[in-house]
Amino acid sequence: MLAAAAALTCIVVLLPVLAIAWLAITGGDSDWPHLMANVIPRATGRTLLLIALTGIVTSITGIVTAWLVASCDFPFRRFLAAALVLPLAIPAYLSAYAFGELFTYTGPLQSAVRAVFSFQSSRDYWFPDVRSLGGAVLVLGSVLYPYIYLACRAMFLMQGRAAADVARTLGAGPLKVFLKVQIPMARPAIMVGITLVAMETLNDIGAVEFLGVQTLTFSIFDTWLNRGSLAGAAQIACIMLVFVVILMMIERAARRRQRFASQKTTAGVHDVVRLRLAGWKKWAATLICLLPVLLGFAVPLIVLGGYALRRLDQFLEPRLLKALMHSIFVSGSAAVITVILAFILAYAARTSRSRFISLAGRLSAFGYGVPGTVLAIGVLFPLAGIDNGIDAFLRTHIGISTGLLLSGTGFAIIYTCSVRFLTMAEGSIEAGFQKLSPHLDMAARTLGRTSGQTLKSVLLPMMRPAVLSAALMVFIETMKELSATIMLRPFNFNTLATLVYEDASRAKVEDASVAAIIIIVAGMIPVILVSRSLERPR
């Protein structure tokens, strides 16, 4: 029974990917010459360059800040250690809109430059253009560095003081210890963080479109919706899947090395002695850790929050309330579905050592790495086929038309988000199961309970925190999701994310601010929980 359920879950996840491959192969090659000549080379080059530059920026920011808060003592260290996670609450597209407002000609920065130097127009001075590749790197780097910060901070803390003390007794200074000892030991964690950053960069569509950077993700969106070529979009999506597979292979290999490194270095977790900085160095450390928080969290919050405070009446507008209800419905449904599927996979893995179930679990994790635009194409194709089949059958036998039951409703969005965030829910539930001794199951069985009774009366009550945590994470991530939602939403169906996107695309960022603040506040809930867990006594 569990094996069949795990297999069905695996099919549900892999169906969109298989549909993309089938559509790319059978959709014809009429668009392929144009795509190869004018779209794919440029988009691929831009995508690779954006991933590389964002990876460099996030690596420097994440590694340096993680080392400072884990290994040094300076003013406001505890506060900054938690605050450095806050940019995770800001979706990249909201950060792009905020930076666009900040850097615009009428924005506060250029206005201050003109006032200070008495310039009369933009021709009198040079100012960086945020709507560029550099602007995209700034925006994505400011909100994605916490992936590397979290991984590296945990690794630096696990290293303890033993390795550093040995290096110092051999005459190495703090900087040399950092570069020659701690960085190499943290390399697996760094690679995990970089691959996650690359996946999120590959998935983004709102920020790159707003900033005018033609990536593969934007090319899929443009080819499908603007050029009307679903087959061409699927062909570009197949190229993106190659990137996804490579990134997931790197990430999985890095995680295996990270577990090995963790087992070798946990001896010093509880005896970390931080280097006490003095003079200008302590304030420099404070500034270095404060700057990413200002760029990644404070700027979007202040810019969008300032607009929202002047539009408090919009909180009661029917347009916003309708989008909020749609977001709650879609996010809640996706959370319930993913928790059920994740529980099935995790419980099957706990009760069975079958290689088939283990393989099903690994394949089900594939959806997380696939960008939302790619999944959107893969979901639409089979759902449209089911809709057309049902409609044709009922027309023939009953004489009624059902229309688009699945692909023309919010179900397509729910399906896509469930596939994409299943891994997130499974990780939380699997971690919850790992905290429960397997002897609990055995003890319940010896007392006469069946496996179903054991699950219902023993395991489920104890798993409630993990289940709620998984549901919350999926709920928030679905509420922020834009790339798939913007491509699959039915007519007159807006979520908070698509409402923000519509207003921003019409250069009405001020009108989008109220919905944006709701998304940010919702996103802060899991981030605050993560921040609190970082500062628990070790």
Wavefront OBJ file of the C-alpha trace (Angstrom):
o trace
v 0.000 0.000 0.000
v 2.739 2.459 0.988
v 4.830 1.460 -2.025
v 1.892 2.154 -4.331
v 1.253 5.536 -2.675
v 4.944 6.484 -2.972
v 4.960 5.456 -6.625
v 1.833 7.527 -7.312
v 3.430 10.548 -5.634
v 6.520 10.094 -7.778
v 4.386 9.980 -10.940
v 2.535 13.149 -9.912
v 5.874 14.971 -9.530
v 7.522 13.647 -12.687
v 4.488 14.014 -14.978
v 5.128 17.723 -15.758
v 8.772 17.019 -16.596
v 7.861 14.132 -18.898
v 5.193 16.304 -20.514
v 7.771 18.994 -21.287
v 10.057 16.472 -22.984
v 7.165 15.030 -25.017
v 5.919 18.454 -26.089
v 9.430 19.567 -27.079
v 9.922 16.452 -29.229
v 6.488 16.313 -30.850
v 5.745 20.035 -31.064
v 7.570 20.481 -34.365
v 10.724 22.374 -35.230
v 9.281 25.394 -37.028
v 10.366 27.729 -34.213
v 13.662 26.002 -33.478
v 15.803 27.834 -36.107
v 14.566 31.202 -34.862
v 15.164 30.223 -31.226
v 18.663 28.945 -31.946
v 19.589 32.003 -33.972
v 18.078 34.794 -31.925
v 16.944 33.651 -28.468
v 18.771 30.711 -26.928
v 22.441 31.788 -27.342
v 21.862 35.262 -25.920
v 19.531 34.048 -23.149
v 21.876 31.212 -22.181
v 24.860 33.539 -22.011
v 22.933 36.060 -19.904
v 21.669 33.304 -17.615
v 25.117 31.825 -17.041
v 26.631 35.261 -16.439
v 23.847 36.200 -14.014
v 24.231 32.937 -12.107
v 28.021 33.318 -11.938
v 27.999 36.955 -10.783
v 25.178 36.372 -8.287
v 27.037 33.336 -6.967
v 30.198 35.418 -6.439
v 28.335 38.242 -4.669
v 26.318 35.932 -2.432
v 29.376 33.795 -1.630
v 31.459 36.763 -0.491
v 28.585 38.233 1.529
v 27.430 34.940 3.039
v 30.867 33.561 3.913
v 32.264 36.756 5.419
v 29.192 37.547 7.518
v 28.851 33.922 8.666
v 32.488 33.841 9.776
v 32.204 37.152 11.607
v 29.115 36.222 13.640
v 30.353 32.681 14.317
v 34.004 33.384 15.116
v 34.222 37.005 16.303
v 32.725 39.153 19.026
v 31.703 42.717 18.161
v 28.888 45.191 18.967
v 25.348 43.991 18.133
v 26.637 40.555 17.064
v 23.642 38.622 18.420
v 21.146 40.970 16.795
v 22.928 40.936 13.437
v 23.319 37.150 13.503
v 19.525 36.891 13.477
v 18.884 39.921 11.255
v 21.122 38.580 8.471
v 18.422 35.989 7.721
v 15.668 38.596 7.207
v 16.218 39.136 3.428
v 14.783 35.654 2.900
v 11.388 37.235 3.628
v 11.725 39.504 0.571
v 10.882 37.932 -2.822
v 13.363 39.008 -5.486
v 10.695 40.721 -7.577
v 9.678 42.954 -4.640
v 13.303 43.883 -4.053
v 13.636 44.751 -7.753
v 10.611 47.046 -7.598
v 11.966 48.771 -4.476
v 15.434 49.313 -5.946
v 13.842 50.562 -9.158
v 12.016 53.229 -7.156
v 15.151 54.061 -5.165
v 17.385 54.493 -8.233
v 14.894 56.221 -10.519
v 15.462 59.812 -11.676
v 12.825 61.146 -9.277
v 13.945 58.842 -6.466
v 15.700 59.978 -3.287
v 19.249 59.071 -4.407
v 19.315 61.010 -7.673
v 17.337 63.853 -6.115
v 19.999 64.122 -3.402
v 22.810 64.105 -5.991
v 21.172 66.922 -7.958
v 20.539 68.920 -4.786
v 24.081 68.559 -3.426
v 25.916 69.291 -6.695
v 23.327 71.671 -8.220
v 22.818 69.536 -11.314
v 19.890 70.528 -13.508
v 19.240 67.335 -15.476
v 20.430 63.737 -15.885
v 22.793 64.877 -18.681
v 24.908 66.718 -16.118
v 26.026 63.619 -14.208
v 26.406 59.862 -14.409
v 24.321 57.553 -12.248
v 24.236 53.726 -12.339
v 21.266 52.190 -14.142
v 19.570 49.587 -11.969
v 17.720 48.218 -14.992
v 20.729 46.226 -16.155
v 22.624 43.019 -15.518
v 24.497 44.732 -12.684
v 21.193 45.806 -11.148
v 19.897 42.222 -11.332
v 23.043 40.963 -9.592
v 22.602 43.604 -6.874
v 18.945 42.698 -6.326
v 19.347 38.920 -6.409
v 22.562 39.012 -4.389
v 20.953 41.117 -1.661
v 18.079 38.682 -1.060
v 19.723 35.300 -1.784
v 22.960 35.483 0.242
v 21.216 34.004 3.372
v 21.268 30.571 1.697
v 25.068 30.622 1.911
v 25.105 32.472 5.244
v 22.962 29.827 6.960
v 24.951 26.890 5.600
v 28.345 28.454 6.388
v 27.366 29.715 9.842
v 26.311 26.224 10.887
v 29.545 24.769 9.541
v 31.767 27.386 11.207
v 30.058 26.699 14.532
v 30.469 22.936 14.125
v 34.169 23.339 13.476
v 34.638 24.584 17.046
v 37.944 25.967 18.197
v 40.103 22.846 17.904
v 41.238 23.260 14.295
v 41.653 27.023 14.667
v 43.659 26.647 17.887
v 46.001 24.133 16.287
v 46.599 26.518 13.375
v 47.286 29.418 15.754
v 49.826 27.382 17.740
v 51.659 26.917 14.435
v 51.875 30.697 14.035
v 48.891 31.391 11.764
v 46.991 34.653 12.271
v 43.186 35.000 12.257
v 43.023 35.826 8.542
v 45.240 32.909 7.579
v 43.231 30.561 9.794
v 40.077 31.743 8.043
v 41.466 31.329 4.522
v 43.578 28.196 4.972
v 41.616 26.210 7.580
v 38.005 27.290 8.030
v 37.115 28.013 4.396
v 38.365 24.610 3.114
v 36.508 22.823 5.930
v 33.302 24.719 5.054
v 33.596 24.055 1.310
v 30.754 21.461 1.180
v 28.373 23.888 2.928
v 29.420 26.665 0.567
v 28.663 24.499 -2.472
v 25.224 23.627 -1.088
v 24.466 27.319 -0.612
v 25.759 28.290 -4.057
v 23.655 25.654 -5.817
v 20.534 26.830 -3.957
v 21.320 30.408 -5.005
v 21.770 29.259 -8.607
v 18.415 27.450 -8.551
v 16.618 30.490 -7.191
v 18.333 32.725 -9.763
v 17.272 30.353 -12.515
v 13.682 30.386 -11.223
v 13.278 34.171 -11.002
v 11.162 35.927 -13.593
v 9.711 39.022 -11.930
v 13.023 40.698 -11.104
v 14.791 39.923 -14.387
v 11.838 41.079 -16.484
v 11.491 44.318 -14.523
v 15.229 44.979 -14.772
v 15.407 44.129 -18.473
v 17.660 41.054 -18.325
v 16.798 38.371 -20.889
v 17.357 35.025 -19.163
v 16.171 31.567 -20.182
v 13.291 31.865 -17.724
v 12.112 35.115 -19.274
v 12.564 33.617 -22.747
v 10.171 30.793 -21.864
v 7.624 33.336 -20.660
v 8.062 35.498 -23.755
v 7.991 32.593 -26.228
v 4.828 31.117 -24.751
v 2.696 34.135 -23.921
v 3.962 36.795 -26.325
v 4.927 34.654 -29.324
v 2.190 32.052 -28.824
v 4.558 29.079 -29.197
v 4.060 26.479 -26.489
v 6.334 24.012 -28.282
v 9.120 26.598 -28.528
v 8.756 27.375 -24.826
v 8.992 23.652 -24.055
v 12.178 23.378 -26.113
v 13.781 26.209 -24.138
v 12.508 24.552 -20.949
v 14.363 21.354 -21.868
v 17.598 23.337 -22.058
v 16.877 24.734 -18.596
v 16.277 21.213 -17.292
v 19.867 20.359 -18.231
v 21.039 23.192 -15.962
v 18.702 21.973 -13.208
v 19.990 18.402 -13.354
v 23.604 19.581 -13.202
v 22.860 21.866 -10.235
v 20.987 19.135 -8.368
v 23.836 16.671 -8.917
v 26.310 19.229 -7.535
v 24.041 19.978 -4.580
v 23.520 16.300 -3.725
v 27.256 15.581 -3.903
v 27.977 18.610 -1.710
v 25.407 17.484 0.869
v 27.064 14.068 1.111
v 30.425 15.718 1.721
v 28.811 18.112 4.207
v 27.473 15.211 6.296
v 30.932 13.650 6.311
v 32.555 16.930 7.332
v 29.957 17.442 10.062
v 30.684 14.037 11.588
v 34.393 14.826 11.618
v 34.083 18.239 13.244
v 31.286 18.084 15.811
v 33.643 17.657 18.738
v 34.099 21.375 19.209
v 30.563 22.618 18.781
v 30.079 23.526 22.431
v 33.458 25.145 23.099
v 33.510 27.958 20.567
v 35.568 30.901 21.819
v 35.049 33.962 19.664
v 37.839 36.360 18.789
v 37.128 39.630 20.582
v 37.607 42.511 18.158
v 38.714 45.922 19.399
v 39.028 49.472 18.097
v 37.997 50.172 14.534
v 37.879 46.473 13.699
v 34.815 45.819 15.851
v 32.882 48.654 14.231
v 34.019 47.550 10.784
v 32.645 44.071 11.523
v 29.356 45.605 12.658
v 29.124 47.661 9.455
v 29.991 44.682 7.227
v 27.179 42.634 8.793
v 24.732 45.542 8.812
v 25.104 46.470 5.146
v 23.538 43.262 3.709
v 20.585 43.633 6.090
v 20.048 47.216 4.918
v 20.229 46.314 1.226
v 18.323 43.032 1.350
v 15.634 43.871 3.915
v 15.528 47.504 5.018
v 15.467 49.075 1.533
v 12.477 47.048 0.230
v 10.635 47.352 3.537
v 11.155 51.128 3.827
v 10.393 51.921 0.170
v 7.309 49.712 -0.144
v 6.218 50.321 3.444
v 6.372 54.075 2.914
v 4.102 53.801 -0.107
v 1.729 51.470 1.762
v 1.390 53.840 4.728
v 0.046 56.492 2.350
v -2.481 54.012 0.930
v -4.023 52.430 4.016
v -7.477 52.728 2.453
v -6.441 50.125 -0.169
v -6.421 47.390 2.474
v -10.225 47.294 2.149
v -10.407 47.509 -1.636
v -12.376 44.620 -3.212
v -9.545 44.051 -5.712
v -7.002 43.469 -2.955
v -9.345 41.415 -0.760
v -10.186 39.174 -3.703
v -6.500 38.624 -4.479
v -5.839 37.909 -0.797
v -8.587 35.278 -0.715
v -7.211 33.675 -3.877
v -3.726 33.599 -2.319
v -5.039 32.015 0.871
v -7.031 29.429 -1.086
v -4.162 28.464 -3.393
v -1.534 28.500 -0.629
v -3.718 26.580 1.816
v -4.611 23.931 -0.750
v -0.980 23.485 -1.791
v 0.070 23.226 1.860
v -2.491 20.482 2.575
v -1.615 18.494 -0.546
v 2.150 18.691 -0.041
v 1.920 17.748 3.629
v -0.161 14.664 2.789
v 2.200 13.570 -0.003
v 5.301 14.348 2.065
v 3.922 12.402 5.030
v 3.295 9.397 2.801
v 6.875 9.474 1.485
v 8.465 10.038 4.904
v 6.347 7.394 6.652
v 7.019 4.891 3.866
v 10.756 5.498 4.229
v 10.482 5.043 8.027
v 8.584 1.749 7.893
v 10.257 0.192 4.866
v 13.855 -0.197 3.737
v 12.778 -0.843 0.157
v 15.058 0.555 -2.513
v 11.985 1.316 -4.592
v 10.553 3.603 -1.912
v 13.941 5.250 -1.441
v 14.175 5.874 -5.196
v 10.630 7.269 -5.253
v 11.567 9.709 -2.500
v 14.639 10.915 -4.388
v 12.733 11.351 -7.653
v 9.948 13.231 -5.860
v 12.532 15.777 -4.728
v 13.252 16.682 -8.345
v 10.398 19.172 -8.532
v 12.039 21.667 -6.184
v 14.899 22.325 -8.556
v 12.676 22.884 -11.591
v 11.858 26.574 -12.187
v 8.226 27.582 -11.934
v 8.026 28.620 -15.589
v 9.198 25.164 -16.674
v 6.733 23.397 -14.377
v 3.943 25.646 -15.644
v 4.396 24.325 -19.183
v 4.633 20.741 -17.976
v 1.480 21.066 -15.890
v -0.614 22.828 -18.517
v -0.065 20.225 -21.251
v -1.424 17.119 -19.420
v -4.185 19.051 -17.639
v -5.384 20.502 -20.946
v -5.404 16.983 -22.401
v -7.546 15.738 -19.507
v -9.908 18.704 -19.867
v -10.303 18.138 -23.603
v -10.895 14.415 -23.103
v -13.600 14.975 -20.499
v -15.228 17.677 -22.612
v -15.216 15.517 -25.762
v -16.670 12.512 -23.913
v -19.496 14.491 -22.339
v -20.257 16.297 -25.603
v -20.579 12.949 -27.377
v -22.625 11.079 -24.779
v -24.552 13.765 -22.905
v -24.400 16.801 -25.133
v -22.898 19.227 -22.648
v -19.597 21.068 -22.618
v -17.571 21.190 -19.421
v -14.940 23.674 -20.558
v -11.595 23.848 -18.759
v -12.139 22.100 -15.441
v -8.482 21.848 -14.413
v -6.243 23.976 -16.627
v -8.655 26.908 -16.573
v -8.865 27.176 -12.798
v -6.612 27.667 -9.800
v -6.047 23.899 -9.700
v -3.164 24.228 -12.164
v -1.396 26.682 -9.836
v -2.028 24.426 -6.826
v -0.646 21.420 -8.689
v 2.484 23.286 -9.770
v 3.227 24.666 -6.300
v 2.596 21.255 -4.728
v 5.150 19.664 -7.049
v 7.703 22.427 -6.533
v 7.490 22.642 -2.739
v 6.976 18.963 -1.934
v 10.658 18.600 -1.044
v 10.377 21.413 1.486
v 7.505 19.698 3.285
v 9.141 16.285 3.090
v 12.355 17.610 4.647
v 10.494 19.035 7.634
v 8.400 15.906 8.191
v 11.366 13.576 7.708
v 13.303 15.584 10.307
v 10.351 15.170 12.671
v 10.326 11.403 12.166
v 14.075 11.232 12.816
v 13.489 12.663 16.299
v 11.113 9.791 17.114
v 12.724 6.546 18.156
v 11.757 3.552 16.000
v 11.185 1.696 19.268
v 7.936 3.664 19.655
v 6.434 1.735 16.756
v 7.651 -1.568 18.158
v 6.347 -0.819 21.637
v 2.908 0.071 20.312
v 2.778 -3.115 18.256
v 3.704 -5.267 21.250
v 0.754 -3.685 23.114
v -1.605 -4.943 20.437
v -1.888 -1.854 18.218
v -2.040 -2.303 14.473
v 0.194 -0.217 12.218
v -2.741 2.080 11.444
v -3.608 2.509 15.127
v 0.050 3.196 15.924
v 0.173 5.887 13.273
v -3.082 7.494 14.410
v -2.693 7.413 18.203
v 1.084 7.522 18.707
v 2.998 9.010 15.775
v 0.574 11.629 14.452
v 0.171 13.485 17.787
v 3.948 13.591 18.239
v 4.472 14.714 14.636
v 2.085 17.652 14.894
v 4.820 20.341 15.249
v 6.709 19.021 12.199
v 3.511 18.804 10.140
v 2.454 22.336 11.072
v 5.936 23.642 10.318
v 5.894 21.974 6.888
v 2.440 23.352 6.108
v 3.486 26.857 7.161
v 6.610 26.843 4.992
v 4.725 25.664 1.906
v 1.897 28.147 2.562
v 4.296 31.097 2.673
v 6.376 29.991 -0.322
v 3.236 29.484 -2.411
v 1.971 32.927 -1.454
v 5.245 34.447 -2.734
v 5.394 32.313 -5.909
v 5.179 34.368 -9.098
v 6.871 32.591 -12.014
v 4.353 29.733 -12.299
v 1.346 31.698 -11.083
v 1.707 34.443 -13.678
v 1.684 31.843 -16.474
v -1.125 29.585 -15.221
v -3.639 31.941 -13.627
v -7.077 32.001 -15.250
v -8.637 35.229 -16.462
v -9.679 37.572 -13.644
v -7.781 35.410 -11.141
v -5.135 37.375 -9.251
v -3.098 36.382 -6.245
v -1.179 38.925 -4.194
v 1.977 38.138 -6.196
v 0.326 38.599 -9.597
v -1.463 41.728 -8.381
v 1.911 43.241 -7.460
v 3.329 42.122 -10.809
v 0.489 43.702 -12.787
v 0.786 47.061 -11.029
v 4.575 47.112 -11.282
v 4.511 46.213 -14.984
v 2.325 49.300 -15.517
v 4.854 51.432 -13.586
v 2.472 51.682 -10.621
v 4.733 50.362 -7.886
v 3.020 52.638 -5.366
v -0.307 50.892 -5.980
v 1.413 47.507 -5.599
v 2.887 48.400 -2.210
v -0.043 47.276 -0.047
v -0.112 43.758 -1.492
v 3.699 43.702 -1.358
v 3.733 44.499 2.365
v 1.278 41.672 3.055
v 3.601 39.263 1.225
v 6.622 40.538 3.177
v 4.881 40.257 6.552
v 3.760 36.710 5.719
v 7.277 35.806 4.601
v 8.753 37.088 7.848
v 6.989 34.414 9.923
v 9.219 31.431 8.977
v 12.271 33.707 8.792
v 11.746 34.857 12.380
v 11.407 31.233 13.460
v 14.721 30.450 11.757
v 16.354 33.491 13.377
v 15.166 32.428 16.831
v 16.490 28.910 16.324
v 19.916 30.319 15.388
v 20.194 32.136 18.704
v 19.173 29.274 20.963
v 21.862 28.395 23.473
v 24.249 25.828 22.130
l 1 2 3 4 5 6 7 8 9 10 11 12 13 14 15 16 17 18 19 20 21 22 23 24 25 26 27 28 29 30 31 32 33 34 35 36 37 38 39 40 41 42 43 44 45 46 47 48 49 50 51 52 53 54 55 56 57 58 59 60 61 62 63 64 65 66 67 68 69 70 71 72 73 74 75 76 77 78 79 80 81 82 83 84 85 86 87 88 89 90 91 92 93 94 95 96 97 98 99 100 101 102 103 104 105 106 107 108 109 110 111 112 113 114 115 116 117 118 119 120 121 122 123 124 125 126 127 128 129 130 131 132 133 134 135 136 137 138 139 140 141 142 143 144 145 146 147 148 149 150 151 152 153 154 155 156 157 158 159 160 161 162 163 164 165 166 167 168 169 170 171 172 173 174 175 176 177 178 179 180 181 182 183 184 185 186 187 188 189 190 191 192 193 194 195 196 197 198 199 200 201 202 203 204 205 206 207 208 209 210 211 212 213 214 215 216 217 218 219 220 221 222 223 224 225 226 227 228 229 230 231 232 233 234 235 236 237 238 239 240 241 242 243 244 245 246 247 248 249 250 251 252 253 254 255 256 257 258 259 260 261 262 263 264 265 266 267 268 269 270 271 272 273 274 275 276 277 278 279 280 281 282 283 284 285 286 287 288 289 290 291 292 293 294 295 296 297 298 299 300 301 302 303 304 305 306 307 308 309 310 311 312 313 314 315 316 317 318 319 320 321 322 323 324 325 326 327 328 329 330 331 332 333 334 335 336 337 338 339 340 341 342 343 344 345 346 347 348 349 350 351 352 353 354 355 356 357 358 359 360 361 362 363 364 365 366 367 368 369 370 371 372 373 374 375 376 377 378 379 380 381 382 383 384 385 386 387 388 389 390 391 392 393 394 395 396 397 398 399 400 401 402 403 404 405 406 407 408 409 410 411 412 413 414 415 416 417 418 419 420 421 422 423 424 425 426 427 428 429 430 431 432 433 434 435 436 437 438 439 440 441 442 443 444 445 446 447 448 449 450 451 452 453 454 455 456 457 458 459 460 461 462 463 464 465 466 467 468 469 470 471 472 473 474 475 476 477 478 479 480 481 482 483 484 485 486 487 488 489 490 491 492 493 494 495 496 497 498 499 500 501 502 503 504 505 506 507 508 509 510 511 512 513 514 515 516 517 518 519 520 521 522 523 524 525 526 527 528 529 530 531 532 533 534 535 536 537 538
